[in-house]
Structure formats: structure tokens, C-alpha cells
Amino acid sequence: MTPLTKTVRRVSQETYGYGHNARKLVVALERGDLVTIREQGRRTKHTARLIDVRWWMLRCAADKALMEKLRERKASKAARLSARRQRAAERRLFSKE
């Protein structure tokens, strides 16, 4: 691999945003293991360390897995409660009068 000695800038392929605010993003890899993102045609930029970006990506993946687990748990609970309500309704309907 080539060590990063000078800034490398690239423009995104897609635009982000809506209406007149839709712009492409400019991503820069800078010395010191920094990532800078700004909108094309704008001066405001946001910089983060590579390790912070990596930890954010790992956290997102973990949160995504957790949310999937919770969705499955919620679906099974809903099915269980639905069956319970159904049994209770049938007991009331077909019980001795």
C-alpha cells in the first residue's frame, strides 16, 4: 500500500439532499488519518479521525443486528398475545352458560 502523504479528494457519484439543496459530497483523506466531508460548492466541512469512523460503522452494524433481534422478539410476542386473546375469546364464547 502507498502511505498517505498528501490529501486525496474524490466527489461522490450521487447527489444528496432535496431540491436546490441537492449536492454531491466531496470526501478527502488527509494526513494524520483524517476523513473530511463537505458538500460540493460549500466551504463548511466536517472532519473525523479514521478510528472514530470505524467505531461508528461497527456501532451501526451492532445496532442493526440488535434491532433485527428486537423485531423478531416483538413479532413472536405479538403472535403469542394474539393466540392468547383468541383462546380467551373462544373460552368465553363456547363456555357453559
Backbone as a printed PyTorch tensor [residue, N CA C, xyz], in Angstrom:
tensor([[[  0.8260,  -1.1850,   0.0000],
         [  0.0000,   0.0000,   0.0000],
         [  0.8730,   1.2520,   0.0000]],

        [[  0.3390,   2.2810,  -0.5770],
         [  1.0290,   3.5670,  -0.6050],
         [  0.6710,   4.3570,   0.6470]],

        [[  1.6600,   4.8660,   1.3710],
         [  1.3290,   5.6760,   2.5500],
         [  0.6850,   6.9930,   2.1330]],

        [[ -0.1970,   7.4880,   2.9790],
         [ -0.9220,   8.7190,   2.6930],
         [ -0.0520,   9.9160,   3.0830]],

        [[  0.5320,  10.5620,   2.0810],
         [  1.4020,  11.7110,   2.3660],
         [  0.7650,  13.0210,   1.9360]],

        [[ -0.1830,  12.9610,   1.0060],
         [ -0.8740,  14.1790,   0.5980],
         [ -2.3750,  13.9020,   0.5130]],

        [[ -3.1440,  14.9420,   0.5730],
         [ -4.6020,  14.8280,   0.6010],
         [ -5.1370,  14.2710,  -0.7080]],

        [[ -6.0670,  13.3350,  -0.6000],
         [ -6.7410,  12.7460,  -1.7590],
         [ -8.2100,  13.1340,  -1.6610]],

        [[ -8.7380,  13.7830,  -2.7140],
         [-10.1400,  14.2170,  -2.7230],
         [-10.8930,  13.5190,  -3.8400]],

        [[-12.1130,  13.1140,  -3.5150],
         [-12.9830,  12.4870,  -4.5090],
         [-14.3990,  13.0200,  -4.3390]],

        [[-15.1470,  13.0900,  -5.4550],
         [-16.5300,  13.5610,  -5.4500],
         [-17.4490,  12.3510,  -5.5660]],

        [[-18.5460,  12.3590,  -4.8090],
         [-19.4900,  11.2400,  -4.8440],
         [-20.2100,  11.1860,  -6.1870]],

        [[-20.7390,  10.0210,  -6.5200],
         [-21.4500,   9.8590,  -7.7910],
         [-22.8810,  10.3720,  -7.6900]],

        [[-23.5080,  10.1940,  -6.5270],
         [-24.9010,  10.5990,  -6.3630],
         [-24.9900,  11.9220,  -5.6240]],

        [[-26.1270,  12.5970,  -5.8090],
         [-26.3830,  13.8190,  -5.0570],
         [-27.1870,  13.4690,  -3.8150]],

        [[-26.9890,  14.2500,  -2.7720],
         [-27.6940,  14.0390,  -1.5170],
         [-28.4300,  15.3130,  -1.1480]],

        [[-29.6260,  15.1740,  -0.6270],
         [-30.4410,  16.3210,  -0.2740],
         [-31.6180,  16.4340,  -1.2260]],

        [[-32.3980,  17.4980,  -1.0490],
         [-33.6230,  17.6810,  -1.8260],
         [-33.6610,  19.0730,  -2.4280]],

        [[-34.2930,  19.1630,  -3.6000],
         [-34.4940,  20.4510,  -4.2390],
         [-33.1940,  21.1620,  -4.5650]],

        [[-33.1520,  22.4630,  -4.2530],
         [-31.9410,  23.2270,  -4.5440],
         [-30.8220,  22.9150,  -3.5630]],

        [[-31.1080,  22.1500,  -2.5110],
         [-30.0720,  21.7510,  -1.5640],
         [-29.3920,  20.4430,  -1.9580]],

        [[-29.8110,  19.8370,  -3.0660],
         [-29.2120,  18.5810,  -3.5130],
         [-27.8120,  18.8480,  -4.0420]],

        [[-26.8380,  18.2480,  -3.4120],
         [-25.4480,  18.4490,  -3.8090],
         [-24.6740,  17.1480,  -3.6990]],

        [[-23.5900,  17.0850,  -4.4360],
         [-22.6750,  15.9570,  -4.3050],
         [-21.7810,  16.2030,  -3.0980]],

        [[-21.1920,  15.1220,  -2.6000],
         [-20.3000,  15.2430,  -1.4580],
         [-18.8560,  15.1100,  -1.9120]],

        [[-17.9810,  15.8750,  -1.2840],
         [-16.5470,  15.7920,  -1.5390],
         [-15.9210,  15.1530,  -0.3040]],

        [[-15.2520,  14.0240,  -0.5130],
         [-14.6140,  13.2930,   0.5860],
         [-13.1070,  13.4280,   0.4180]],

        [[-12.4280,  13.7630,   1.5010],
         [-10.9780,  13.9290,   1.4540],
         [-10.3300,  13.0480,   2.5120]],

        [[ -9.3220,  12.2920,   2.0910],
         [ -8.4690,  11.5590,   3.0350],
         [ -7.2320,  12.4170,   3.2470]],

        [[ -7.0230,  12.8090,   4.4990],
         [ -5.9350,  13.7320,   4.7960],
         [ -4.8720,  13.0710,   5.6560]],

        [[ -3.7170,  13.7080,   5.7000],
         [ -2.6380,  13.2080,   6.5640],
         [ -3.0980,  13.1880,   8.0080]],

        [[ -2.5530,  12.2660,   8.7530],
         [ -2.9420,  12.1540,  10.1520],
         [ -4.1760,  11.2940,  10.3210]],

        [[ -4.4930,  10.4930,   9.3020],
         [ -5.6520,   9.5920,   9.3340],
         [ -6.9490,  10.3400,   9.6180]],

        [[ -7.2110,  11.3680,   8.8250],
         [ -8.4320,  12.1500,   8.9540],
         [ -9.2890,  11.9960,   7.7120]],

        [[-10.6030,  11.9960,   7.9100],
         [-11.5640,  11.9750,   6.8160],
         [-12.3680,  13.2610,   6.9130]],

        [[-12.4370,  14.0010,   5.8080],
         [-13.1990,  15.2520,   5.7780],
         [-14.2760,  15.1390,   4.7080]],

        [[-15.4950,  15.5410,   5.0820],
         [-16.6160,  15.5190,   4.1450],
         [-17.2260,  16.9100,   4.0970]],

        [[-17.5030,  17.3700,   2.8740],
         [-18.1900,  18.6470,   2.6880],
         [-19.0870,  18.5280,   1.4650]],

        [[-20.0440,  19.4490,   1.3680],
         [-20.8900,  19.4960,   0.1820],
         [-20.1450,  20.2410,  -0.9170]],

        [[-20.3240,  19.7810,  -2.1510],
         [-19.6500,  20.4370,  -3.2630],
         [-20.2010,  21.8500,  -3.4290]],

        [[-19.3030,  22.8210,  -3.5100],
         [-19.7200,  24.2070,  -3.6540],
         [-19.9200,  24.9080,  -2.3240]],

        [[-19.6630,  24.2360,  -1.2400],
         [-19.7900,  24.8290,   0.0890],
         [-18.4430,  24.7700,   0.7950]],

        [[-18.2440,  25.6410,   1.7590],
         [-16.9680,  25.6880,   2.4710],
         [-16.9880,  24.9230,   3.7890]],

        [[-18.1660,  24.7730,   4.3670],
         [-18.2660,  24.1020,   5.6630],
         [-17.8980,  22.6400,   5.5130]],

        [[-16.9930,  22.1810,   6.3700],
         [-16.5640,  20.7910,   6.2900],
         [-16.6120,  20.1660,   7.6740]],

        [[-16.7030,  18.8490,   7.6780],
         [-16.7310,  18.0870,   8.9180],
         [-15.6260,  17.0460,   8.8560]],

        [[-14.8100,  17.0030,   9.8930],
         [-13.6450,  16.1260,   9.9210],
         [-13.7600,  15.1470,  11.0740]],

        [[-13.3320,  13.9100,  10.8150],
         [-13.3170,  12.8770,  11.8540],
         [-12.0700,  12.0170,  11.6710]],

        [[-11.6260,  11.4270,  12.7670],
         [-10.4960,  10.5130,  12.6760],
         [-10.9890,   9.1860,  12.0960]],

        [[-10.1100,   8.4920,  11.4050],
         [-10.4900,   7.2120,  10.8000],
         [-10.9610,   6.2130,  11.8440]],

        [[-10.3190,   6.1740,  13.0070],
         [-10.7040,   5.2240,  14.0320],
         [-12.1160,   5.5220,  14.5410]],

        [[-12.4650,   6.8170,  14.6120],
         [-13.8150,   7.1810,  15.0280],
         [-14.8480,   6.7420,  14.0010]],

        [[-14.5250,   6.8870,  12.7240],
         [-15.4290,   6.4420,  11.6550],
         [-15.5930,   4.9280,  11.7150]],

        [[-14.4980,   4.2240,  11.9560],
         [-14.5610,   2.7570,  12.0590],
         [-15.4430,   2.3410,  13.2250]],

        [[-15.2490,   2.9520,  14.3880],
         [-16.0730,   2.6040,  15.5500],
         [-17.5310,   2.9400,  15.3090]],

        [[-17.8130,   4.0470,  14.6110],
         [-19.1900,   4.4040,  14.2880],
         [-19.8200,   3.3440,  13.3870]],

        [[-19.0550,   2.8600,  12.4010],
         [-19.5610,   1.8280,  11.4950],
         [-19.8280,   0.5280,  12.2470]],

        [[-18.9260,   0.1550,  13.1420],
         [-19.1360,  -1.0550,  13.9410],
         [-20.3510,  -0.9060,  14.8410]],

        [[-20.5220,   0.2490,  15.4350],
         [-21.6760,   0.5060,  16.3120],
         [-22.9750,   0.4210,  15.5090]],

        [[-22.9650,   0.9620,  14.2900],
         [-24.1510,   0.8990,  13.4290],
         [-24.5070,  -0.5480,  13.1020]],

        [[-23.4990,  -1.3560,  12.7950],
         [-23.7500,  -2.7640,  12.4880],
         [-24.3090,  -3.4880,  13.7080]],

        [[-23.7660,  -3.1960,  14.8890],
         [-24.2600,  -3.8200,  16.1130],
         [-25.6950,  -3.3860,  16.4020]],

        [[-25.9870,  -2.1040,  16.2180],
         [-27.3470,  -1.6040,  16.4430],
         [-28.3290,  -2.2240,  15.4590]],

        [[-27.8900,  -2.4110,  14.2280],
         [-28.7490,  -3.0230,  13.2110],
         [-29.0830,  -4.4620,  13.5970]],

        [[-28.0890,  -5.2200,  14.0620],
         [-28.3240,  -6.5990,  14.4930],
         [-29.2520,  -6.6280,  15.7030]],

        [[-29.0540,  -5.7020,  16.6360],
         [-29.8980,  -5.6420,  17.8200],
         [-31.3400,  -5.3220,  17.4500]],

        [[-31.5370,  -4.3710,  16.5480],
         [-32.8920,  -4.0050,  16.1300],
         [-33.5910,  -5.1650,  15.4340]],

        [[-32.8430,  -5.9270,  14.6460],
         [-33.4350,  -7.0980,  13.9890],
         [-33.8810,  -8.1180,  15.0350]],

        [[-33.0530,  -8.3320,  16.0420],
         [-33.4010,  -9.2380,  17.1310],
         [-34.6630,  -8.7660,  17.8490]],

        [[-34.7350,  -7.4650,  18.1190],
         [-35.8970,  -6.9120,  18.8030],
         [-37.1540,  -7.0230,  17.9500]],

        [[-37.0180,  -6.8420,  16.6380],
         [-38.1800,  -7.0040,  15.7470],
         [-38.7010,  -8.4320,  15.7900]],

        [[-37.7810,  -9.3990,  15.7630],
         [-38.1920, -10.8030,  15.8490],
         [-38.8830, -11.0840,  17.1750]],

        [[-38.3150, -10.5560,  18.2640],
         [-38.9070, -10.7500,  19.5810],
         [-40.3000, -10.1300,  19.6580]],

        [[-40.4620,  -8.9480,  19.0750],
         [-41.7430,  -8.2620,  19.0820],
         [-42.7720,  -9.0400,  18.2770]],

        [[-42.3630,  -9.5880,  17.1300],
         [-43.2840, -10.3600,  16.2980],
         [-43.7390, -11.6300,  17.0200]],

        [[-42.8100, -12.3190,  17.6900],
         [-43.1930, -13.5350,  18.4110],
         [-44.1010, -13.2000,  19.5870]],

        [[-43.8610, -12.0770,  20.2530],
         [-44.7150, -11.6680,  21.3660],
         [-46.1140, -11.3290,  20.8540]],

        [[-46.1880, -10.6260,  19.7260],
         [-47.4860, -10.2800,  19.1460],
         [-48.2670, -11.5360,  18.7740]],

        [[-47.5730, -12.5340,  18.2000],
         [-48.2410, -13.7890,  17.8430],
         [-48.7220, -14.5130,  19.0960]],

        [[-47.8830, -14.5210,  20.1230],
         [-48.2460, -15.1930,  21.3740],
         [-49.4660, -14.5250,  22.0180]],

        [[-49.4760, -13.2010,  22.0820],
         [-50.6010, -12.4860,  22.6800],
         [-51.8690, -12.6290,  21.8510]],

        [[-51.7170, -12.6670,  20.5420],
         [-52.8710, -12.8560,  19.6660],
         [-53.5020, -14.2230,  19.9040]],

        [[-52.6560, -15.2580,  20.0050],
         [-53.1740, -16.6000,  20.2730],
         [-53.8440, -16.6490,  21.6420]],

        [[-53.2760, -15.9620,  22.6040],
         [-53.8550, -15.9360,  23.9520],
         [-55.2250, -15.2610,  23.9420]],

        [[-55.3380, -14.1210,  23.2360],
         [-56.6300, -13.4380,  23.1250],
         [-57.6570, -14.3140,  22.4160]],

        [[-57.2030, -15.0260,  21.3910],
         [-58.1050, -15.9050,  20.6430],
         [-58.6400, -17.0190,  21.5450]],

        [[-57.7400, -17.6420,  22.3230],
         [-58.1740, -18.7050,  23.2440],
         [-59.1590, -18.1760,  24.2750]],

        [[-58.8990, -16.9910,  24.8080],
         [-59.7970, -16.4030,  25.8060],
         [-61.1600, -16.1090,  25.1940]],

        [[-61.1790, -15.6010,  23.9740],
         [-62.4460, -15.3000,  23.3050],
         [-63.2250, -16.5860,  23.0380]],

        [[-62.5320, -17.6370,  22.6170],
         [-63.2140, -18.9110,  22.3670],
         [-63.7560, -19.5010,  23.6620]],

        [[-63.0140, -19.3770,  24.7630],
         [-63.4960, -19.8640,  26.0570],
         [-64.7620, -19.1380,  26.4770]],

        [[-64.7750, -17.8160,  26.2860],
         [-65.9740, -17.0410,  26.6350],
         [-67.1590, -17.4130,  25.7450]],

        [[-66.8830, -17.6380,  24.4870],
         [-67.9410, -17.9130,  23.5230],
         [-68.5260, -19.3100,  23.7050]],

        [[-67.6500, -20.2990,  23.9300],
         [-68.1190, -21.6940,  23.9820],
         [-68.1880, -22.2410,  25.3970]],

        [[-68.1260, -21.4100,  26.4090],
         [-68.1930, -21.9100,  27.7900],
         [-69.6160, -22.2910,  28.1430]],

        [[-69.7500, -23.0170,  29.2450],
         [-71.0990, -23.4060,  29.7000],
         [-71.8640, -22.1520,  30.0870]],

        [[-73.1190, -22.1750,  29.7380],
         [-73.9420, -20.9970,  30.0470],
         [-74.7490, -21.1980,  31.2840]]])
